[in-house]
Amino acid sequence: MSNPVIKCESVYKIFGENAKKMLKDSNGNVDAKTFQENGCIVGVNNASFEVSKGEMLVVMGLSGSGKSTLLRCISRLTDATGGKIFIEGQDLLQLNNKELIELRRNKMGMVFQSFALLPHKTVVENIAFPLQIKGIKTEDSISKAMDMVKLVGLDGRENYFPRELSGGQQQRVGIARSLAVEPDIWFLDEPFSALDPLIRKEMQDEFLRLQDKLQKTIMFITHDFDEALKLADRIAIMKDGIIEQLDTPANIVLNPATEYVRKFTEEVPREKVLLIEDVMDPSTTDNLGDLKVLKHEIIENVAEKILTQEKSVAVIDNNKKIVGSINPTKIINTVFGGRKNKN
Amino acid sequence: MEFIKKYPKLFQWLFLLIVFFALCFAIDVPETYKFIRGQAEFVKDPNQSYYVFLGKEVRYYAFDVFWRLPPLLGWLPIWINDSLFFLMNEWMPIEFWNEDTQEFRTRPLVLQISRNLTAVMTFLIELIREILLGGLETIVAFTSWDWIDKNPWAELPGLPWTIVAAGSAILAYKLSGKGLALFAGLVMVYISIFGQWKPSMQTLSFILVAAPLSFIFGLGLGIAAFKSKRVEKALYPILLVMQTMPQYAVLVPALVLFGVGDHAAVIITMVVAVPPMILLTILGLRAIPPEVIEAGRMSGCNNWQLMFKVLIPTARRDILIGVNQVIMVCFSMAVISAFIGAKGLGFNLLLALNQLNIGLALEAGLCISLIAILLDKMSLAWANKQTDYFGNLTFFQRNKNILFFAATVIIGIILAYVGTFLFKGSYNYLFEVPHNKGISTADFWNKGVDWIFDTFFVYIKAFNTWLIQDVLQPMRALYLRMPAVATIVLVVGAGYLIGGIRSALVVCALTLFIAFSPWWDRALVTAYMATFGVIVSCIIGFTVGTLCFQNKHSASFMLGVCDIFQTFPSFVYLIPVMMLFGITDTSVLIAVIVYATIPATRYTIEGLRSVPVGLHDAATMSGVNKFQRLTKIEFPLAFPHMMLGLNQTIVFALFMVIIGAFIGTEDLGQYILKALSDKKGAGIGFTLGICVAFIGLIFDNLIRTWVEKRKKHLGIN
């Protein structure tokens, strides 16, 4: 983990005419209100984080929170107003246009909320597009694109036009296109937000399957907290351009850092999100019952078994070594505990 | 008072009208005023006043300033004219190497540029023309007249019509399929056997140069305007004026710059066809969703790739409408440019018109329309063409079109050769059907019109007399009776009520330009004809549109009819009415009405269609009947779009009124036509064109402002 793939240091994005000067004068202390009075709008406010190889960072926030702007700074679709961004150690903001194009052609892929397919190209042509832009021969790019068509399960529809496909299918094309150049870094900007709930769930599962196979470094933008919990290794919650909390899903649910984050976590069904290891007591490893549960199990899956026990239950890891314990009361507290505080 | 508070706008309009009429009654007609003498005649007359500005003497008949404003801009046409001549003949003399005489010669820069442009255009046109029809200019361009004298075999023979017909069918097949191929073949055969081959090919060679050049320039400038705000700001006013400028008016300055002939026609066509192409390119590029551009960037496009692989193909829909516009303008210019010596169908059409030969004119007009439709469909098919990557094709399959074409060429040549024996001593019909030696339906049409004329002569004459004496003359007199001040107050007041101070100022500036030009009276006549045409067109168009909208099929059918009517060269409309009503305002007005009803109908249907389906359902569920739904829901919502139709109707009507000068009217168009044959007419023609354009722009500004406001009010976009 020593070399993060993406590294942001105090990234600011401020829209407006003399944004650069105002940022300089403020000494890194950006107050959205004073900026707004001077005709500037703060998009991203002092964002610092790292994403390591193979990790999926989900940036979650409501509309206008600056999450898409942050992603566009990191893909340099817009230039950040201040701060530093490193992609695999390269200073992104120092790249000239040619180097940037090289980086995008080989290292980056991006999926868009409204799919952003080229209407005049068929499915296979859309997917082959980034390859052809790179200058790969038509036949090679088409055969590579056909592989991608199979990967996302659109075989038989390769000669359809985007307008002839459903939303879910169009987004599969978008995904295939972003993967065609085999990028290391994968940006997804609310890829499933425009889809129906059932299709969305299907696409999320499909996405997890793909990521399991490909192990890309991912930045995933969403406004759906449940989606973030389901997919993320770590979640960054944004509000008004500021990252309110950046942590693992379990920690966010158990220890929300601010009132704003707590509001999201309130309605979350914890038993579906938390793992046994998140709530177990690692200090007590003796005087346990016969039942053993794996530490990677989701609570919901084993809760019934545990609740029938009187004694604490042993928690084991993959090597069947006991790493902690959990008692039925703890399960009940976890599932219902948070709600009590509220009333 | 309650009433006034409830309808403040209504009260304001009433007030404006009262002021207008009060002014009209308060200001008397000066005793010396006579329309036909007018202010515009440049005859010397001791009764005239004059002033000198910029060294130009302007003579005019002075009236009370409230009645007619003095022509303060009278020096403008003379000044434009002199500047143009100065540019052409004196400015920046530079030494150029002359090939023919092998020595340096001093020539003004602009003249040299215009000569070079002329040479390039002429070469391009001749190249295509001689491939189609044969000739030796192209070979001469590469060698010399001496060389061709020694080698008479080198003359291009021209393609037999069979090859061109089959070739276009094959091309159409490759682009689209059997349907278009059949259409292409039939069009070509029709042209050939009706003896229109030579003029058609001449027109085609002109179009094939003008259309691609207009497309390239329009696209290029559109991209430049899209990329740079400054370019757009510089282009915008020119585009606006060019859209309402009568195409006639461009002819005159071009005549001075480029002389007479096909090359000048190509350049003028570009001047007219490029603006709509630019506008539609900008429109299309603006409408691209930002995510598509980002997707292109993230795919690693450089700027060039982004423009040509992502942006332009994505904006294809609007750009194709632009291509369609370019082709249509090219064909309408093919007729108009016959005035300055372009050869082809347009020339024949004008000739037939002059001879009052409706049959011949119709046939030439039909050829123009057919070729226009064919080229339009082909360009559309080309843009939508799809590649098949997976077909495992043999050599023959892959190259079948080329092979077929090769076979056609051989067969065509053999046929033409056989023809020389078959038609010994007469014309070789397998090579080219000569003009006037084909089948002709002209007699049929002529007899038809004659029959109608003979049979209904009494009624036509009665109608004509009634219309002119009881409607048109009084209306014209009323328009001319308006004192200039009253007119300006009315127009500016309307601008203020509709669009506030900004609109009022714009409208005021446009009106003052016309009022200060020497042609205010003529402009009033133009306005009267256009108003009459627009009112009748709108009544017909809105009624027909509403009726057709009641049924899905009739609506689609009507839109199709509109499409076809729009491709007819506008001159064609003049023919039948001229036959029936002679050289009167009635003829012009009927042509205006026929032509201007097209957009009125089209926009009515489209406007009614644009009413959301949800609202229909909501209305039905509220229990309205069909009539209530129409008046309470569909009309109010469709009205903004219908007003845009009104805007188009005005532009179309003005256009036709100006063309009507060909029949003989007393408006601005007549002066433009006069300027065409006047050596010093360039400035006059151009200023007149601007006057007409400004009349259009006044209405354009008022209507657009109103529509924007109304749309915002209704929350539709």
Interface residues (C-beta under 8 A of the other chain):
Chain A: R72 S75 L77 N97 I101 E102 R104 R105 N106 M108 G109 M110 F112 Q113 S114 F115 A116 L117 L118 P119 H120 K121 T122 V124 F129 P130 I133 K134 T138 E139 I142 N159 G174 R177 S178 V181 F187
Chain B: P289 E291 V292 E294 A295 R297 M298 S299 G300 C301 N302 Q305 K309 V310 P313 T314 R316 Q386 Y389 F390
